[in-house]
């Protein structure tokens, strides 16, 4: 647990620690990947999945996100990074977001650790691509999420993740600054 009272889950933004009468030590990242906790345990540590509305809301969010990517001129550059058929990548994002928000571990059981930066290295991702991605996700969040506090938390977490994926020269992750 961090000094500010937040626990850091495997994926996503820190989630508040729930006080328990008989607290057990949190599993290590390695043990949680090798032996995933039950969905109820994940939801207790990161309640966004249930607050969002579960699987149906995640699917609506992903559909709205990719509909925006398909239609917004500002997103043409990131849309070009995807193949013509979005169905497979939509399914991957649904699985990832389900787990990332505290739902069942669908992504890591099938695909292992996300390694988001590594998986996105073949693509040139800078501030413009991050901003286009966030434009699509912000619109999808506006459409799907009715709780303003939850929308704000998710927006901050998505922005942090989108910025983490940047791999352009001069980004905060560039190990060889100009």
N, CA, C and O of each residue as an XYZ file, in Angstrom:
712
protein
N       0.856     -1.170      0.000
C       0.000      0.000      0.000
C       0.901      1.232      0.000
O       1.924      1.274      0.684
N       0.497      2.237     -0.786
C       1.240      3.483     -0.817
C       0.892      4.315      0.403
O      -0.105      4.052      1.075
N       1.713      5.321      0.693
C       1.474      6.186      1.846
C       0.163      6.954      1.745
O      -0.404      7.345      2.765
N      -0.325      7.172      0.529
C      -1.559      7.948      0.378
C      -2.821      7.097      0.516
O      -3.925      7.594      0.296
N      -2.670      5.810      0.881
C      -3.819      4.966      1.142
C      -4.381      4.252     -0.075
O      -5.452      3.653      0.010
N      -3.685      4.300     -1.210
C      -4.159      3.626     -2.417
C      -3.321      2.378     -2.643
O      -2.116      2.371     -2.395
N      -3.966      1.335     -3.110
C      -3.262      0.132     -3.528
C      -3.120      0.216     -5.039
O      -4.000      0.749     -5.715
N      -2.045     -0.293     -5.565
C      -1.840     -0.247     -7.006
C      -2.170     -1.615     -7.579
O      -1.432     -2.569     -7.335
N      -3.269     -1.742     -8.343
C      -3.599     -3.026     -8.950
C      -2.654     -3.316    -10.116
O      -1.872     -2.455    -10.519
N      -2.731     -4.520    -10.645
C      -1.869     -4.915    -11.748
C      -2.036     -3.968    -12.926
O      -1.047     -3.573    -13.543
N      -3.277     -3.595    -13.248
C      -3.525     -2.742    -14.401
C      -4.336     -1.536    -13.978
O      -5.216     -1.643    -13.124
N      -4.050     -0.405    -14.561
C      -4.917      0.750    -14.405
C      -4.538      1.682    -13.284
O      -3.459      1.586    -12.700
N      -5.432      2.565    -13.005
C      -5.269      3.610    -12.003
C      -5.383      2.992    -10.611
O      -6.097      2.004    -10.437
N      -4.694      3.555     -9.620
C      -4.814      3.018     -8.258
C      -6.268      3.008     -7.792
O      -7.056      3.897     -8.115
N      -6.588      1.993     -7.037
C      -7.941      1.870     -6.490
C      -7.871      2.007     -4.973
O      -6.905      1.553     -4.359
N      -8.885      2.628     -4.354
C      -8.844      2.782     -2.909
C      -8.873      1.435     -2.211
O      -9.544      0.503     -2.655
N      -8.149      1.346     -1.131
C      -8.116      0.119     -0.335
C      -9.356      0.083      0.540
O      -9.655      1.050      1.240
N     -10.067     -1.012      0.504
C     -11.246     -1.193      1.336
C     -10.807     -1.781      2.674
O     -10.091     -2.781      2.704
N     -11.219     -1.181      3.757
C     -10.889     -1.715      5.073
C     -11.649     -3.015      5.282
O     -12.843     -3.102      4.994
N     -10.956     -4.011      5.778
C     -11.587     -5.309      6.003
C     -11.338     -5.743      7.435
O     -10.307     -5.417      8.025
N     -12.288     -6.478      7.988
C     -12.172     -6.933      9.369
C     -10.972     -7.880      9.509
O     -10.233     -7.805     10.491
N     -10.781     -8.760      8.537
C      -9.677     -9.706      8.567
C      -8.890     -9.547      7.281
O      -9.027    -10.349      6.357
N      -8.077     -8.527      7.222
C      -7.323     -8.245      6.001
C      -6.267     -9.314      5.781
O      -5.585     -9.744      6.712
N      -6.149     -9.736      4.521
C      -5.117    -10.676      4.130
C      -4.099     -9.917      3.304
O      -4.438     -8.918      2.670
N      -2.841    -10.380      3.303
C      -1.844     -9.689      2.498
C      -2.224     -9.749      1.023
O      -2.743    -10.757      0.542
N      -1.959     -8.660      0.319
C      -2.257     -8.611     -1.118
C      -1.313     -9.538     -1.855
O      -0.136     -9.629     -1.505
N      -1.816    -10.239     -2.887
C      -0.937    -11.123     -3.653
C       0.046    -10.295     -4.463
O      -0.250     -9.165     -4.852
N       1.219    -10.867     -4.714
C       2.201    -10.173     -5.543
C       1.715    -10.192     -6.982
O       0.822    -10.960     -7.339
N       2.309     -9.342     -7.800
C       1.946     -9.313     -9.217
C       2.189    -10.672     -9.834
O       1.358    -11.168    -10.596
N       3.324    -11.282     -9.513
C       3.640    -12.588    -10.088
C       2.605    -13.629     -9.697
O       2.169    -14.410    -10.543
N       2.200    -13.656     -8.420
C       1.234    -14.667     -8.011
C      -0.144    -14.385     -8.575
O      -0.906    -15.320     -8.820
N      -0.489    -13.111     -8.788
C      -1.811    -12.827     -9.332
C      -1.889    -13.175    -10.809
O      -2.974    -13.452    -11.320
N      -0.751    -13.166    -11.506
C      -0.760    -13.570    -12.910
C      -0.776    -15.084    -12.998
O      -1.500    -15.651    -13.817
N       0.026    -15.753    -12.151
C       0.087    -17.202    -12.184
C      -1.203    -17.829    -11.674
O      -1.631    -18.867    -12.180
N      -1.818    -17.217    -10.687
C      -3.034    -17.733    -10.090
C      -4.006    -16.574     -9.901
O      -4.070    -15.994     -8.817
N      -4.774    -16.224    -10.956
C      -5.614    -15.037    -10.897
C      -6.634    -15.095     -9.775
O      -7.202    -16.155     -9.509
N      -6.879    -13.953     -9.103
C      -7.911    -13.937     -8.085
C      -9.289    -14.059     -8.721
O      -9.470    -13.810     -9.913
N     -10.239    -14.442     -7.906
C     -11.617    -14.527     -8.393
C     -12.088    -13.142     -8.802
O     -11.558    -12.139     -8.324
N     -13.075    -13.078     -9.678
C     -13.595    -11.797    -10.150
C     -14.054    -10.928     -8.983
O     -13.897     -9.707     -9.024
N     -14.626    -11.549     -7.933
C     -15.073    -10.772     -6.782
C     -13.902    -10.072     -6.099
O     -14.030     -8.930     -5.658
N     -12.748    -10.763     -6.009
C     -11.562    -10.149     -5.414
C     -11.098     -8.964     -6.245
O     -10.760     -7.917     -5.694
N     -11.078     -9.119     -7.573
C     -10.641     -8.035     -8.452
C     -11.580     -6.842     -8.325
O     -11.127     -5.698     -8.275
N     -12.868     -7.098     -8.272
C     -13.834     -6.008     -8.165
C     -13.701     -5.263     -6.849
O     -13.927     -4.055     -6.794
N     -13.336     -5.974     -5.787
C     -13.167     -5.317     -4.497
C     -11.975     -4.374     -4.526
O     -12.002     -3.321     -3.889
N     -10.924     -4.742     -5.261
C      -9.729     -3.908     -5.348
C      -9.869     -2.782     -6.352
O      -9.234     -1.741     -6.185
N     -10.663     -2.948     -7.369
C     -10.834     -1.952     -8.409
C     -12.304     -1.988     -8.833
O     -12.665     -2.726     -9.749
N     -13.143     -1.206     -8.180
C     -14.591     -1.316     -8.376
C     -15.129     -0.672     -9.649
O     -16.345     -0.610     -9.830
N     -14.267     -0.194    -10.526
C     -14.741      0.500    -11.720
C     -15.615     -0.384    -12.614
O     -16.562      0.109    -13.228
N     -15.315     -1.660    -12.692
C     -16.072     -2.559    -13.568
C     -17.558     -2.542    -13.220
O     -18.401     -2.352    -14.097
N     -17.878     -2.739    -11.954
C     -19.285     -2.749    -11.532
C     -19.902     -1.355    -11.629
O     -21.043     -1.212    -12.067
N     -19.162     -0.339    -11.228
C     -19.684      1.032    -11.301
C     -19.978      1.430    -12.738
O     -20.917      2.181    -13.003
N     -19.181      0.932    -13.654
C     -19.358      1.243    -15.075
C     -20.600      0.564    -15.646
O     -21.233      1.089    -16.563
N     -20.941     -0.580    -15.113
C     -22.104     -1.306    -15.613
C     -21.766     -2.685    -16.149
O     -22.577     -3.299    -16.842
N     -20.570     -3.179    -15.833
C     -20.186     -4.531    -16.207
C     -19.864     -4.706    -17.676
O     -19.535     -3.749    -18.376
N     -19.964     -5.944    -18.132
C     -19.573     -6.319    -19.493
C     -20.325     -5.554    -20.573
O     -19.733     -5.144    -21.571
N     -21.615     -5.361    -20.381
C     -22.411     -4.662    -21.400
C     -21.912     -3.237    -21.599
O     -21.840     -2.758    -22.731
N     -21.568     -2.558    -20.515
C     -21.070     -1.186    -20.620
C     -19.686     -1.152    -21.269
O     -19.394     -0.249    -22.053
N     -18.839     -2.122    -20.952
C     -17.511     -2.187    -21.581
C     -17.676     -2.370    -23.091
O     -16.981     -1.720    -23.872
N     -18.579     -3.240    -23.500
C     -18.809     -3.464    -24.931
C     -19.332     -2.198    -25.613
O     -18.912     -1.878    -26.725
N     -20.244     -1.477    -24.957
C     -20.745     -0.209    -25.519
C     -19.629      0.817    -25.623
O     -19.538      1.547    -26.610
N     -18.782      0.870    -24.603
C     -17.657      1.805    -24.599
C     -16.725      1.521    -25.780
O     -16.334      2.440    -26.500
N     -16.377      0.275    -25.972
C     -15.468     -0.116    -27.060
C     -16.122      0.149    -28.415
O     -15.466      0.656    -29.325
N     -17.392     -0.182    -28.560
C     -18.090      0.091    -29.831
C     -18.106      1.590    -30.138
O     -17.851      1.998    -31.271
N     -18.402      2.397    -29.137
C     -18.440      3.844    -29.315
C     -17.048      4.389    -29.633
O     -16.897      5.256    -30.493
N     -16.049      3.885    -28.946
C     -14.669      4.303    -29.177
C     -14.261      4.062    -30.627
O     -13.745      4.964    -31.288
N     -14.493      2.839    -31.123
C     -14.078      2.524    -32.492
C     -14.973      3.181    -33.542
O     -14.513      3.455    -34.650
N     -16.227      3.437    -33.221
C     -17.086      4.185    -34.151
C     -16.523      5.591    -34.336
O     -16.521      6.119    -35.448
N     -16.053      6.189    -33.267
C     -15.444      7.522    -33.349
C     -14.132      7.461    -34.134
O     -13.847      8.340    -34.946
N     -13.347      6.431    -33.889
C     -12.086      6.288    -34.612
C     -12.344      6.142    -36.111
O     -11.576      6.642    -36.933
N     -13.422      5.459    -36.455
C     -13.784      5.276    -37.863
C     -14.293      6.552    -38.523
O     -14.172      6.710    -39.738
N     -14.859      7.459    -37.740
C     -15.555      8.596    -38.347
C     -14.908      9.963    -38.138
O     -15.147     10.873    -38.932
N     -14.114     10.130    -37.116
C     -13.537     11.449    -36.841
C     -12.287     11.682    -37.700
O     -11.367     10.864    -37.690
N     -12.255     12.788    -38.435
C     -11.058     13.081    -39.238
C      -9.787     13.181    -38.388
O      -8.702     12.825    -38.847
N      -9.924     13.666    -37.150
C      -8.770     13.790    -36.260
C      -8.182     12.431    -35.883
O      -7.040     12.354    -35.430
N      -8.950     11.366    -36.065
C      -8.502     10.026    -35.690
C      -8.015      9.202    -36.880
O      -7.687      8.027    -36.721
N      -7.963      9.799    -38.062
C      -7.570      9.051    -39.268
C      -6.190      8.413    -39.119
O      -5.976      7.287    -39.569
N      -5.262      9.116    -38.496
C      -3.913      8.585    -38.327
C      -3.874      7.340    -37.465
O      -3.171      6.385    -37.796
N      -4.608      7.329    -36.371
C      -4.595      6.132    -35.517
C      -5.471      5.030    -36.102
O      -5.218      3.849    -35.865
N      -6.499      5.404    -36.864
C      -7.321      4.379    -37.528
C      -6.494      3.623    -38.546
O      -6.678      2.421    -38.736
N      -5.576      4.333    -39.207
C      -4.717      3.700    -40.217
C      -3.761      2.678    -39.600
O      -3.214      1.837    -40.315
N      -3.554      2.740    -38.290
C      -2.688      1.769    -37.609
C      -3.379      0.428    -37.422
O      -2.737     -0.557    -37.056
N      -4.682      0.384    -37.670
C      -5.480     -0.832    -37.503
C      -5.794     -1.426    -38.871
O      -5.763     -0.725    -39.882
N      -6.090     -2.703    -38.896
C      -6.504     -3.345    -40.126
C      -7.917     -2.924    -40.501
O      -8.592     -2.251    -39.722
N      -8.368     -3.314    -41.687
C      -9.708     -2.918    -42.129
C     -10.829     -3.513    -41.276
O     -11.880     -2.891    -41.117
N     -10.616     -4.706    -40.728
C     -11.619     -5.363    -39.896
C     -11.291     -5.097    -38.421
O     -10.290     -5.594    -37.905
N     -12.129     -4.322    -37.758
C     -11.885     -3.967    -36.357
C     -12.383     -5.019    -35.362
O     -12.095     -4.916    -34.169
N     -13.117     -6.017    -35.825
C     -13.711     -6.991    -34.906
C     -12.674     -7.645    -33.982
O     -12.908     -7.714    -32.775
N     -11.541     -8.127    -34.503
C     -10.582     -8.774    -33.595
C      -9.999     -7.813    -32.554
O      -9.850     -8.188    -31.391
N      -9.670     -6.589    -32.950
C      -9.080     -5.647    -32.008
C     -10.126     -5.156    -31.006
O      -9.789     -4.851    -29.862
N     -11.381     -5.079    -31.422
C     -12.453     -4.729    -30.480
C     -12.555     -5.781    -29.381
O     -12.679     -5.454    -28.201
N     -12.500     -7.039    -29.784
C     -12.602     -8.127    -28.796
C     -11.444     -8.079    -27.809
O     -11.638     -8.295    -26.612
N     -10.242     -7.798    -28.300
C      -9.080     -7.687    -27.420
C      -9.269     -6.527    -26.444
O      -8.992     -6.666    -25.253
N      -9.742     -5.382    -26.947
C      -9.929     -4.228    -26.071
C     -11.029     -4.488    -25.042
O     -10.905     -4.055    -23.896
N     -12.081     -5.173    -25.417
C     -13.131     -5.530    -24.455
C     -12.529     -6.382    -23.340
O     -12.776     -6.128    -22.161
N     -11.750     -7.379    -23.706
C     -11.136     -8.257    -22.706
C     -10.178     -7.477    -21.807
O     -10.177     -7.650    -20.588
N      -9.365     -6.619    -22.420
C      -8.411     -5.832    -21.646
C      -9.129     -4.880    -20.684
O      -8.803     -4.832    -19.498
N     -10.096     -4.132    -21.190
C     -10.795     -3.161    -20.341
C     -11.623     -3.840    -19.252
O     -11.780     -3.290    -18.162
N     -12.150     -5.018    -19.534
C     -12.873     -5.771    -18.513
C     -11.952     -6.025    -17.327
O     -12.324     -5.780    -16.180
N     -10.765     -6.511    -17.606
C      -9.811     -6.809    -16.535
C      -9.258     -5.533    -15.914
O      -9.133     -5.439    -14.693
N      -8.927     -4.555    -16.744
C      -8.315     -3.298    -16.282
C      -9.234     -2.548    -15.319
O      -8.764     -1.867    -14.407
N     -10.547     -2.676    -15.525
C     -11.500     -1.993    -14.654
C     -11.907     -2.831    -13.448
O     -12.730     -2.387    -12.647
N     -11.357     -4.019    -13.301
C     -11.623     -4.830    -12.119
C     -12.576     -5.977    -12.342
O     -13.014     -6.613    -11.384
N     -12.908     -6.255    -13.591
C     -13.786     -7.380    -13.893
C     -12.998     -8.680    -13.999
O     -11.831     -8.739    -13.613
N     -13.636     -9.710    -14.519
C     -12.964    -11.008    -14.659
C     -11.672    -10.889    -15.473
O     -11.573    -10.063    -16.381
N     -10.703    -11.711    -15.139
C      -9.405    -11.676    -15.818
C      -9.482    -12.417    -17.147
O      -9.025    -13.554    -17.268
N     -10.056    -11.766    -18.122
C     -10.210    -12.354    -19.445
C      -8.976    -12.162    -20.311
O      -8.620    -13.042    -21.094
N      -8.332    -11.030    -20.176
C      -7.201    -10.697    -21.045
C      -5.948    -11.482    -20.663
O      -5.380    -12.186    -21.498
N      -5.515    -11.367    -19.411
C      -4.235    -11.954    -19.018
C      -4.251    -13.482    -19.037
O      -3.220    -14.108    -19.281
N      -5.404    -14.081    -18.783
C      -5.492    -15.541    -18.837
C      -5.232    -16.012    -20.264
O      -4.595    -17.045    -20.472
N      -5.721    -15.263    -21.241
C      -5.570    -15.641    -22.645
C      -4.260    -15.149    -23.251
O      -3.632    -15.859    -24.037
N      -3.843    -13.927    -22.885
C      -2.735    -13.280    -23.592
C      -1.532    -12.939    -22.714
O      -0.531    -12.437    -23.225
N      -1.602    -13.198    -21.409
C      -0.495    -12.868    -20.522
C      -0.495    -11.390    -20.157
O      -1.488    -10.689    -20.352
N       0.623    -10.928    -19.628
C       0.756     -9.528    -19.236
C       0.562     -8.639    -20.466
O       1.049     -8.974    -21.545
N      -0.142     -7.514    -20.321
C      -0.425     -6.671    -21.489
C       0.804     -6.106    -22.196
O       0.803     -6.008    -23.423
N       1.833     -5.737    -21.473
C       3.022     -5.144    -22.081
C       2.637     -4.112    -23.146
O       3.058     -4.181    -24.301
N       1.821     -3.157    -22.705
C       1.255     -2.176    -23.635
C       2.303     -1.417    -24.433
O       2.150     -1.258    -25.644
N       3.348     -0.950    -23.795
C       4.370     -0.199    -24.536
C       5.019     -1.086    -25.586
O       5.168     -0.674    -26.736
N       5.400     -2.279    -25.211
C       6.065     -3.185    -26.146
C       5.162     -3.500    -27.340
O       5.619     -3.511    -28.483
N       3.893     -3.753    -27.073
C       2.979     -4.116    -28.157
C       2.699     -2.952    -29.101
O       2.295     -3.162    -30.245
N       2.912     -1.727    -28.629
C       2.660     -0.557    -29.473
C       3.937      0.029    -30.086
O       3.857      0.999    -30.840
N       5.097     -0.526    -29.785
C       6.355      0.003    -30.321
C       6.436      0.003    -31.851
O       7.083      0.888    -32.411
N       5.808     -0.949    -32.551
C       5.891     -0.895    -34.021
C       5.213      0.346    -34.633
O       5.417      0.647    -35.809
N       4.426      1.046    -33.848
C       3.696      2.215    -34.335
C       4.330      3.484    -33.773
O       4.761      3.514    -32.621
N       4.383      4.506    -34.578
C       4.885      5.788    -34.105
C       3.763      6.475    -33.334
O       2.756      6.884    -33.912
N       3.949      6.594    -32.027
C       2.908      7.169    -31.174
C       3.485      8.355    -30.420
O       4.342      8.211    -29.549
N       2.995      9.516    -30.779
C       3.414     10.756    -30.137
C       2.221     11.454    -29.522
O       1.172     10.849    -29.305
N       2.391     12.721    -29.247
C       1.326     13.506    -28.610
C       0.078     13.559    -29.489
O      -1.038     13.481    -28.974
N       0.246     13.689    -30.800
C      -0.918     13.777    -31.690
C      -1.733     12.487    -31.672
O      -2.963     12.525    -31.654
N      -1.048     11.352    -31.678
C      -1.741     10.057    -31.650
C      -2.405      9.841    -30.290
O      -3.534      9.356    -30.212
N      -1.700     10.201    -29.230
C      -2.295     10.111    -27.895
C      -3.556     10.963    -27.819
O      -4.581     10.520    -27.300
N      -3.478     12.186    -28.337
C      -4.621     13.097    -28.271
C      -5.788     12.600    -29.119
O      -6.945     12.747    -28.725
N      -5.497     12.014    -30.280
C      -6.563     11.461    -31.124
C      -7.226     10.277    -30.419
O      -8.448     10.135    -30.454
N      -6.420      9.431    -29.781
C      -6.953      8.289    -29.040
C      -7.845      8.788    -27.910
O      -8.943      8.275    -27.695
N      -7.357      9.795    -27.194
C      -8.134     10.349    -26.080
C      -9.411     11.036    -26.564
O     -10.426     10.992    -25.869
N      -9.385     11.664    -27.729
C     -10.594     12.266    -28.289
C     -11.664     11.192    -28.487
O     -12.826     11.389    -28.131
N     -11.265     10.070    -29.053
C     -12.207      8.964    -29.262
C     -12.696      8.386    -27.934
O     -13.891      8.138    -27.767
N     -11.781      8.172    -26.994
C     -12.173      7.571    -25.716
C     -12.995      8.541    -24.883
O     -13.946      8.127    -24.221
N     -12.651      9.817    -24.903
C     -13.431     10.803    -24.140
C     -14.870     10.869    -24.647
O     -15.813     10.945    -23.858
N     -15.029     10.840    -25.962
C     -16.376     10.831    -26.531
C     -17.145      9.579    -26.148
O     -18.336      9.638    -25.844
N     -16.455      8.447    -26.164
C     -17.097      7.185    -25.773
C     -17.485      7.218    -24.298
O     -18.567      6.761    -23.928
N     -16.605      7.756    -23.456
C     -16.930      7.871    -22.029
C     -18.136      8.792    -21.834
O     -19.017      8.496    -21.027
N     -18.177      9.902    -22.565
C     -19.328     10.814    -22.466
C     -20.627     10.110    -22.830
O     -21.671     10.371    -22.232
N     -20.560      9.225    -23.802
C     -21.755      8.513    -24.264
C     -22.194      7.406    -23.308
O     -23.391      7.171    -23.142
N     -21.242      6.730    -22.682
C     -21.554      5.514    -21.920
C     -21.605      5.729    -20.408
O     -22.432      5.115    -19.734
N     -20.757      6.570    -19.870
C     -20.621      6.705    -18.415
C     -21.450      7.884    -17.931
O     -21.238      9.020    -18.356
N     -22.397      7.608    -17.038
C     -23.276      8.668    -16.527
C     -22.788      9.265    -15.211
O     -23.170     10.385    -14.871
N     -21.959      8.550    -14.471
C     -21.443      9.023    -13.185
C     -20.255      9.956    -13.445
O     -19.217      9.493    -13.919
N     -20.375     11.258    -13.147
C     -19.292     12.206    -13.440
C     -17.983     11.882    -12.719
O     -16.907     12.078    -13.285
N     -18.057     11.388    -11.480
C     -16.850     11.044    -10.744
C     -16.133      9.862    -11.401
O     -14.912      9.875    -11.554
N     -16.894      8.851    -11.782
C     -16.318      7.696    -12.452
C     -15.720      8.108    -13.795
O     -14.623      7.673    -14.146
N     -16.431      8.937    -14.542
C     -15.933      9.402    -15.839
C     -14.602     10.139    -15.660
O     -13.677      9.949    -16.449
N     -14.505     10.970    -14.636
C     -13.270     11.702    -14.355
C     -12.134     10.743    -13.991
O     -11.013     10.901    -14.474
N     -12.416      9.757    -13.149
C     -11.393      8.779    -12.763
C     -10.899      7.999    -13.980
O      -9.696      7.812    -14.163
N     -11.836      7.550    -14.804
C     -11.456      6.776    -15.986
C     -10.693      7.636    -16.984
O      -9.722      7.173    -17.583
N     -11.117      8.875    -17.170
C     -10.417      9.772    -18.094
C      -8.968      9.963    -17.655
O      -8.052      9.888    -18.474
N      -8.764     10.210    -16.368
C      -7.395     10.380    -15.854
C      -6.569      9.107    -16.061
O      -5.406      9.174    -16.459
N      -7.172      7.956    -15.791
C      -6.453      6.687    -15.946
C      -6.134      6.416    -17.414
O      -5.030      5.975    -17.733
N      -7.093      6.677    -18.315
C      -6.841      6.478    -19.745
C      -5.753      7.426    -20.243
O      -4.891      7.022    -21.024
N      -5.784      8.674    -19.802
C      -4.772      9.633    -20.230
C      -3.385      9.206    -19.759
O      -2.410      9.295    -20.506
N      -3.309      8.752    -18.533
C      -2.029      8.270    -17.993
C      -1.513      7.090    -18.829
O      -0.328      7.026    -19.158
N      -2.400      6.174    -19.162
C      -2.011      5.006    -19.952
C      -1.638      5.408    -21.379
O      -0.633      4.941    -21.916
N      -2.446      6.272    -21.990
C      -2.169      6.717    -23.367
C      -0.837      7.453    -23.432
O      -0.092      7.306    -24.401
N      -0.538      8.233    -22.420
C       0.743      8.938    -22.401
C       1.900      7.963    -22.187
O       2.983      8.157    -22.740
N       1.682      6.938    -21.406
C       2.697      5.915    -21.144
C       3.097      5.189    -22.429
O       4.250      4.786    -22.584
N       2.150      5.024    -23.343
C       2.397      4.280    -24.580
C       3.199      5.098    -25.596
O       3.771      4.536    -26.530
N       3.241      6.411    -25.420
C       4.007      7.243    -26.360
C       5.428      6.718    -26.502
O       6.053      6.298    -25.527
N       5.922      6.749    -27.727
C       7.282      6.260    -27.977
C       8.066      7.203    -28.881
O       9.075      6.814    -29.470
N       7.602      8.436    -28.989
C       8.279      9.402    -29.846
C       9.495      9.999    -29.136
O       9.598      9.962    -27.910
N      10.405     10.546    -29.927
C      11.583     11.207    -29.361
C      11.125     12.374    -28.499
O      10.263     13.159    -28.894
N      11.709     12.469    -27.335
C      11.377     13.559    -26.433
C      10.240     13.263    -25.481
O       9.953     14.077    -24.604
N       9.567     12.098    -25.628
C       8.514     11.756    -24.668
C       9.158     11.445    -23.328
O      10.373     11.265    -23.242
N       8.351     11.381    -22.296
C       8.899     11.107    -20.960
C       9.494      9.710    -20.867
O      10.162      9.395    -19.882
N       9.268      8.867    -21.868
C       9.785      7.503    -21.857
C      10.951      7.322    -22.815
O      11.448      6.209    -22.987
N      11.392      8.413    -23.442
C      12.511      8.367    -24.373
C      13.791      8.298    -23.550
O      14.128      9.241    -22.834
N      14.497      7.185    -23.653
C      15.716      7.009    -22.867
C      16.919      7.690    -23.515
O      18.008      7.719    -22.942
N      16.718      8.228    -24.695
C      17.793      8.923    -25.404
C      17.295     10.295    -25.844
O      17.032     10.508    -27.028
N      17.162     11.237    -24.891
C      16.662     12.563    -25.262
C      17.550     13.220    -26.313
O      18.739     12.926    -26.430
N      16.932     14.115    -27.070
C      17.646     14.810    -28.145
C      18.801     15.602    -27.630
O      19.505     16.246    -28.408
